[in-house]
């Protein structure tokens, strides 16, 4: 399969097709849960491990900024995260940023520190949740990052 794939063009022969459809719905609902996301106008699948981990690039109608309409979304068997395109420019950097932000959150939780300065994961800041997230982060670091394709933003979006 050649990525990215527009989500409107996903076909049943795609690996984990049914799971990807569910992950796309989850990512879409996640973004629509923010007051600044007036509408989703498009999305593409950039990385696919089914319900375990997907990376999408979304185009939205952003009520907070007319120039900030593209967001990466990481979703799967972990807390979802959006990242703007001004930082990570490809799939490897997206997941590396996810790992870095999650590590800070985990470190604060494990150290009994507040998570107010961390990425606002939609999970309770408990030792149990930190442990579960840490398992996923270790997997991403040790098994996924070094073995995934580095798929860049479309030329017109690169700053």
C-alpha positions in Angstrom: 0.0 0.0 0.0 1.3 3.5 -0.8 0.6 6.2 1.7 -0.9 8.7 2.2 -4.4 7.6 1.2 -7.3 10.0 1.3 -9.8 8.5 3.7 -12.6 9.0 1.1 -10.6 6.5 -1.1 -10.0 3.8 1.5 -10.8 0.3 0.0 -11.5 -3.0 1.7 -8.2 -4.5 0.5 -6.4 -2.1 2.9 -4.7 -3.8 5.8 -6.9 -3.5 8.9 -9.6 -1.8 6.8 -12.4 -2.1 9.4 -10.1 -1.0 12.2 -8.9 2.0 10.1 -12.4 3.1 9.5 -13.0 3.0 13.3 -9.8 4.9 14.0 -10.7 7.5 11.5 -14.1 8.0 13.1 -12.4 8.2 16.5 -9.9 10.8 15.2 -12.7 12.8 13.6 -14.8 12.8 16.8 -11.7 13.8 18.8 -11.1 16.8 16.7 -14.7 17.8 16.6 -14.7 17.8 20.4 -12.6 21.0 20.3 -14.6 24.3 20.1 -12.1 25.7 17.5 -12.8 22.8 15.0 -15.9 24.0 13.2 -15.7 21.2 10.6 -13.5 18.5 9.2 -13.0 19.1 5.5 -10.7 16.3 4.6 -8.3 13.6 6.0 -5.6 11.2 4.8 -4.2 8.1 6.3 -0.4 8.3 6.7 0.4 5.3 8.9 -1.6 2.2 9.6 -1.4 -0.4 12.3 -5.1 -0.7 12.6 -6.7 -0.2 16.0 -3.2 -0.3 17.6 -1.9 2.9 15.9 -2.8 5.2 13.0 -1.5 8.6 11.9 -3.8 10.8 9.9 -3.4 14.3 8.5 -6.6 16.3 8.8 -7.8 19.5 7.1 -10.3 21.4 9.3 -12.2 24.6 9.4 -10.4 26.2 12.3 -12.4 28.9 14.1 -9.3 30.0 16.0 -7.1 30.6 13.0 -7.9 30.7 9.3 -4.3 29.8 8.5 -4.0 26.8 10.8 -6.1 24.3 9.1 -3.9 21.2 9.0 -3.3 18.9 11.9 -1.7 15.5 12.4 -3.8 13.1 14.6 -2.4 10.1 16.3 -5.0 7.6 17.4 -5.2 3.9 18.4 -4.7 1.9 21.6 -3.4 5.0 23.3 -4.7 8.5 24.1 -5.3 10.5 21.0 -3.2 13.5 20.2 -3.2 16.3 17.6 -0.1 18.1 16.5 0.1 21.1 14.2 2.2 20.8 11.0 4.6 23.6 12.0 6.6 21.1 14.1 6.6 17.6 12.7 6.9 17.4 8.9 6.6 13.6 8.5 5.2 10.5 10.2 8.4 9.6 12.0 8.6 13.1 13.6 4.9 12.9 14.5 5.4 9.7 16.5 8.7 10.9 18.0 6.9 14.1 19.2 4.1 11.9 20.6 6.7 9.9 22.5 8.4 12.9 23.9 5.2 14.6 25.0 4.0 11.3 26.6 7.3 10.8 28.4 7.0 14.2 30.0 3.4 13.4 31.1 4.4 10.0 32.4 7.4 11.5 34.3 5.2 14.1 36.0 2.6 11.5 37.0 5.2 9.1 38.3 7.0 11.9 40.2 3.7 13.1 41.8 4.0 16.4 39.9 1.0 18.3 38.3 0.5 17.6 34.6 -0.8 21.1 33.9 2.3 22.0 31.8 2.1 18.7 29.9 0.2 17.7 26.8 -3.5 17.6 27.9 -4.1 13.8 27.4 -7.7 12.9 28.0 -6.9 10.3 30.6 -6.7 10.5 34.4 -3.2 11.3 35.7 -2.8 8.1 37.7 0.1 5.7 38.1 -2.0 3.0 36.4 -2.7 5.2 33.3 1.0 6.3 33.3 2.0 2.6 33.3 -0.3 1.7 30.4 0.9 4.7 28.4 4.5 3.9 29.1 4.0 0.4 27.7 2.8 1.8 24.4 5.5 4.4 24.3 8.2 1.7 24.7 6.6 -0.2 21.9 6.6 2.8 19.6 10.2 3.7 20.5 11.6 0.1 20.2 9.6 -1.5 17.5 7.8 1.1 15.3 9.9 4.3 14.9 13.0 2.6 13.5 10.9 0.4 11.1 8.3 2.9 9.7 8.4 4.8 6.5 9.0 8.5 6.8 6.1 10.0 4.9 6.3 13.7 4.5 3.6 16.4 4.3 2.5 17.3 0.8 4.9 19.9 -0.8 2.4 22.7 -0.6 2.2 22.4 3.2 5.9 22.3 4.1 7.1 25.5 5.7 
